[in-house]
Amino acid sequence: MSAPHYRHTQFGTVIVLALILAAGFTVGMEVLTGVAPLAVIGVALMGVFLALFFSLTVEIDATHLTFRFGIGLIRQRIPLAEIVAVKPVRNTWLYGWGIHCTPHGWLYNVSGWEAIEITLVTGKRFRLGTDEPQRLARMLQAVTKRR
């Protein structure tokens, strides 16, 4: 496999801050009220979510678009040959962050409102959050036109 043509990691500032604040609040409540097993489990789960969603890394190589969250347990790999259209878009604040379904297909996002919308040969669409939508869209358009 050749070296990536594109690789960019976006840090999930909002997700990280929200999880750290929630964990801090939970620990504070534990100190005030006594250690409760449920609170310990809650803090541990926030740590797991932090590891899973602290960033979103996007890579484009000669044959695939790959994106992964955090430590890489949640990932997708899409052949470039399946991509028929790419355009920069702006998500509404209602779509939030994380992984979920929107009227425009699945959204994969860790921070901000900017994204690219990708249409596949099947007609399915999805949005991939990025803090550099123009550059990512140009890169994908360039490599999909070359095939």
C-alpha positions as CSV (number, residue, x, y, z in Angstrom):
1,M,0.0,0.0,0.0
2,S,1.4,3.4,-0.9
3,A,1.9,6.3,1.5
4,P,-1.2,8.3,2.3
5,H,-2.0,11.2,0.0
6,Y,-3.9,12.8,2.8
7,R,-3.9,12.4,6.6
8,H,-5.4,14.7,9.1
9,T,-6.5,14.3,12.8
10,Q,-9.1,16.6,14.3
11,F,-9.1,16.9,18.1
12,G,-12.6,16.6,19.6
13,T,-12.4,19.7,21.9
14,V,-16.1,19.8,22.9
15,I,-16.3,16.0,23.5
16,V,-13.1,15.9,25.6
17,L,-14.1,19.0,27.7
18,A,-17.6,17.7,28.2
19,L,-16.4,14.3,29.4
20,I,-13.7,15.7,31.6
21,L,-16.2,18.1,33.2
22,A,-18.7,15.3,33.7
23,A,-16.1,13.1,35.2
24,G,-14.9,15.9,37.5
25,F,-18.5,16.6,38.6
26,T,-19.0,12.9,39.3
27,V,-15.8,12.7,41.4
28,G,-16.9,15.8,43.3
29,M,-20.2,14.3,44.1
30,E,-18.5,11.1,45.2
31,V,-16.3,13.2,47.6
32,L,-19.3,15.0,49.0
33,T,-21.6,12.0,49.4
34,G,-19.2,9.0,49.7
35,V,-17.9,6.7,47.1
36,A,-20.7,4.9,45.3
37,P,-20.0,2.0,43.0
38,L,-22.4,3.4,40.4
39,A,-20.4,6.7,40.3
40,V,-17.1,4.8,39.9
41,I,-18.6,2.9,37.0
42,G,-19.8,6.2,35.5
43,V,-16.3,7.8,35.7
44,A,-14.8,4.6,34.2
45,L,-17.3,4.8,31.3
46,M,-16.5,8.4,30.7
47,G,-12.8,7.4,30.4
48,V,-13.7,4.7,27.8
49,F,-15.8,7.2,25.8
50,L,-12.8,9.7,26.0
51,A,-10.5,7.0,24.6
52,L,-12.9,6.2,21.8
53,F,-13.9,9.7,20.7
54,F,-11.1,12.2,21.6
55,S,-10.2,12.6,17.9
56,L,-11.2,11.8,14.3
57,T,-8.4,10.8,11.9
58,V,-9.1,10.8,8.1
59,E,-6.7,9.2,5.6
60,I,-6.8,8.8,1.8
61,D,-4.4,6.5,0.1
62,A,-4.3,5.2,-3.5
63,T,-7.4,3.0,-3.0
64,H,-9.3,3.9,0.1
65,L,-10.8,6.5,2.3
66,T,-10.3,5.5,6.0
67,F,-11.5,7.3,9.1
68,R,-11.2,6.3,12.7
69,F,-12.2,7.7,16.1
70,G,-9.8,8.0,19.0
71,I,-7.7,4.9,19.6
72,G,-9.1,3.3,16.4
73,L,-11.6,0.7,17.7
74,I,-14.3,2.6,15.7
75,R,-13.3,2.8,12.0
76,Q,-14.6,2.7,8.5
77,R,-12.7,1.9,5.3
78,I,-14.4,2.9,2.0
79,P,-13.0,2.0,-1.5
80,L,-12.5,5.2,-3.5
81,A,-14.1,3.4,-6.4
82,E,-17.5,3.5,-4.5
83,I,-17.4,7.3,-4.1
84,V,-19.3,9.2,-6.8
85,A,-19.7,12.7,-5.3
86,V,-18.1,14.8,-2.5
87,K,-19.0,18.3,-1.4
88,P,-18.2,20.5,1.6
89,V,-21.3,21.1,3.9
90,R,-22.1,22.8,7.2
91,N,-24.1,20.8,9.7
92,T,-26.7,22.4,11.9
93,W,-26.0,22.5,15.7
94,L,-28.9,20.0,16.1
95,Y,-26.7,17.2,14.6
96,G,-24.2,17.5,17.4
97,W,-21.1,15.3,17.6
98,G,-20.4,11.6,17.6
99,I,-21.9,9.0,15.3
100,H,-25.6,9.2,14.5
101,C,-28.1,9.3,11.7
102,T,-29.3,12.6,10.2
103,P,-31.6,13.5,7.3
104,H,-28.4,13.4,5.1
105,G,-27.2,10.0,6.2
106,W,-24.8,9.0,8.9
107,L,-22.7,11.7,10.5
108,Y,-19.2,11.0,11.9
109,N,-18.0,14.0,13.8
110,V,-15.9,15.1,16.9
111,S,-16.0,18.9,16.8
112,G,-17.4,21.8,14.9
113,W,-20.1,22.1,12.3
114,E,-18.0,21.7,9.1
115,A,-18.1,18.4,7.2
116,I,-18.0,16.8,3.7
117,E,-20.9,14.9,2.3
118,I,-20.0,11.8,0.4
119,T,-22.3,10.0,-2.0
120,L,-21.6,6.4,-2.8
121,V,-22.5,4.4,-6.0
122,T,-25.4,2.8,-4.0
123,G,-26.9,6.3,-3.5
124,K,-26.2,6.2,0.2
125,R,-24.8,9.4,1.7
126,F,-22.8,10.1,4.8
127,R,-21.1,13.1,6.4
128,L,-17.6,13.2,7.7
129,G,-16.8,16.0,10.1
130,T,-13.5,17.9,9.5
131,D,-12.0,21.3,10.3
132,E,-10.7,21.5,6.8
133,P,-13.6,20.6,4.5
134,Q,-12.4,22.4,1.4
135,R,-9.0,20.7,1.4
136,L,-10.5,17.2,2.2
137,A,-13.2,17.6,-0.5
138,R,-10.5,18.6,-3.1
139,M,-8.3,15.7,-2.2
140,L,-11.1,13.2,-2.5
141,Q,-12.4,14.7,-5.7
142,A,-8.8,14.5,-7.2
143,V,-8.2,10.9,-6.3
144,T,-11.7,9.7,-7.4
145,K,-11.3,11.5,-10.8
146,R,-8.0,9.7,-11.4
147,R,-9.4,6.2,-11.3
